[in-house]
Amino acid sequence: MFRKSSSQLAAYINPRVVQAQYAVRGLIPMRADELKARLDAGETLPFKELVYCNIGNPQALQQQPLTFNRQVMSLVDSPTLLENDAIVAQFPADVVARAKEYLKNINGMTGAYTDSIGYKWAREAIAQFIARRDGTESPDSRNICLTDGASSGVRLIMQLLIEGAKDGVLIPIPQYPLYTAQIALLGGASAMYYLDEAKRWDLHVEDLLKCNASLAATGATPRLLVVINPGNPTGQVLTKETMEGVVRYCHDNDVMLLADEVYQENIYGDRPFESFRKVVLGMPAPYNNTPCISLHSTSKGIIGECGRRGGYFEMLNVPKEQKEQLLKLCSINLCSNVNGQVMTALMCTPPAEGGESYARFRDEYDGIFASLKGRAEALAKELNGIEGITCNAVDGAMYAFPQIRLPAKYVARNEDLNKSAGTKIAADARWALELLEETGIVVVPGSGFLQQEGTFHFRTTILPPAEQMQSMTSSIRAFQTKINKNFAN
Ligand SMILES: Cc1ncc(COP(=O)(O)O)c(CN[C@@H]2CONC2=O)c1O
């Protein structure tokens, strides 16, 4: 049997991979990278720099890491430094003590595999963090699993529950595209519940029941309900009343609740964050027995350590059989990365008041929070001041998701451009592409998060430093004003 030449072999690709999309690093950011390469090569473009507002990557936009965490991490990563008194003398005492504590727990071997669900000591630190945050009993640390960021937690949980098209996942629209991508990769069925832009992007529990019907119509059963609180891209913070309605839905319909709470520290508006775990435990029987898996991450909040790939999920009321299978899935990956585990433990255990590092930590933490809050408020205000753009307040998370009112002539032109180029670019993707080409501003079109039919949005982060944000909103204003004028109906 002669082997076919490489040119004859059709490069087979799993069609599910082709179907999966992830707009946060899709068409617009890829085009931005091409433009950046041209700028770097000395070419003259209509702008001098790219402003990457497509990804919630704080430290890529000049946010500083928290010193305490980095100091502890450096000593844990290189324990021999602790044998050098001159080096030790350069670190605050509570940093040295914390590093020694962690190294003792790790037996000094930070290069070794850990338990499949992560270091026991790190999981116990997370359990204590959860108890302090919620004012409840400490969860059993065996119900906590450290992950390579929340993304890998989502993947594991979806693998547990989604075999194929008969298994349905309820997702919010607009949604963070990790979810539709993972559902596509598993061949699952998705049912969309639309967030209400006119009501601060709130969700309506009755829409969840409509999802049941849409899944039933295809022979699928709802297995998982995803709630992102605070919301990405929409920035809403749910009320306790809404959350209780969600819990009742999950209990009554035997659906696992996946509470994506990676932005739980990014709260800027009048609505406080309450964890789904706390809401479930505060409800009367039988609702306090509702299964709920909560996600957290070192990528967001104030810590912003995205590249460390730290995070965890906590299983509340999850049946033993499901827990065992989920933990088996974790074992197949052997363990999450050690730096991410250490960083997650540090996120959950800040320096104690009275310690040498406390004042600096507090100052850094409060400074970053105040800056994020200020930028969130300023950005929504500026965007609302642009004709043709309206934006809900950014109550939480790291993004604004304004609606753009595109003139009919602009939408029609986009259809003509698609026809002549054989492309299928959505009107708001065309808007984002042209904004990029003219200004260097990189945003993600609302179509990348899905949205109500006939509406157009874009998502920008609140992360550019204040002075850069000012010029960014001025450029968006000029760009939109030109569209309003040139395509006036
Ligand atoms: C709601 C939500 N869940 C999970 C994740 C994954 O985070 P990990 O880094 O812990 O895997 C993100 C990342 N946010 C993406 C990345 O930056 N911009 C975004 O929209 C997110 O926004």
The ligand as an SDF file (V2000), in Angstrom:
LIG
                    3D

 22 23  0  0  0  0  0  0  0  0999 V2000
  -16.3440   35.3930   32.6990 C   0  0  0  0  0  0  0  0  0  0  0  0
  -14.9980   34.7580   32.5060 C   0  0  0  0  0  0  0  0  0  0  0  0
  -14.8200   33.4790   32.9030 N   0  0  0  0  0  0  0  0  0  0  0  0
  -13.6280   32.8680   32.7580 C   0  0  0  0  0  0  0  0  0  0  0  0
  -12.5670   33.5240   32.1820 C   0  0  0  0  0  0  0  0  0  0  0  0
  -11.2530   32.7650   32.0210 C   0  0  0  0  0  0  0  0  0  0  0  0
  -10.3270   33.2540   32.9030 O   0  0  0  0  0  0  0  0  0  0  0  0
   -8.9800   32.4830   33.2490 P   0  0  0  0  0  0  0  0  0  0  0  0
   -7.8890   33.4210   32.8510 O   0  0  0  0  0  0  0  0  0  0  0  0
   -9.0380   32.2480   34.7200 O   0  0  0  0  0  0  0  0  0  0  0  0
   -8.9610   31.2080   32.4810 O   0  0  0  0  0  0  0  0  0  0  0  0
  -12.6990   34.8470   31.7500 C   0  0  0  0  0  0  0  0  0  0  0  0
  -11.5200   35.5450   31.1170 C   0  0  0  0  0  0  0  0  0  0  0  0
  -11.8100   36.7860   30.4770 N   0  0  0  0  0  0  0  0  0  0  0  0
  -11.4330   36.8940   29.1050 C   0  0  0  0  0  0  0  0  0  0  0  0
   -9.9430   37.0550   28.9550 C   0  0  0  0  0  0  0  0  0  0  0  0
   -9.7640   38.5150   28.8740 O   0  0  0  0  0  0  0  0  0  0  0  0
  -10.9750   39.0680   28.4150 N   0  0  0  0  0  0  0  0  0  0  0  0
  -11.9830   38.1660   28.5210 C   0  0  0  0  0  0  0  0  0  0  0  0
  -13.1360   38.3580   28.2040 O   0  0  0  0  0  0  0  0  0  0  0  0
  -13.9430   35.4810   31.9160 C   0  0  0  0  0  0  0  0  0  0  0  0
  -14.1370   36.7450   31.5230 O   0  0  0  0  0  0  0  0  0  0  0  0
  1  2  1  0
  2  3  1  0
  2 21  2  0
  3  4  2  0
  4  5  1  0
  5  6  1  0
  5 12  2  0
  6  7  1  0
  7  8  1  0
  8  9  2  0
  8 10  1  0
  8 11  1  0
 12 13  1  0
 12 21  1  0
 13 14  1  0
 14 15  1  0
 15 16  1  0
 15 19  1  0
 16 17  1  0
 17 18  1  0
 18 19  1  0
 19 20  2  0
 21 22  1  0
M  END
$$$$
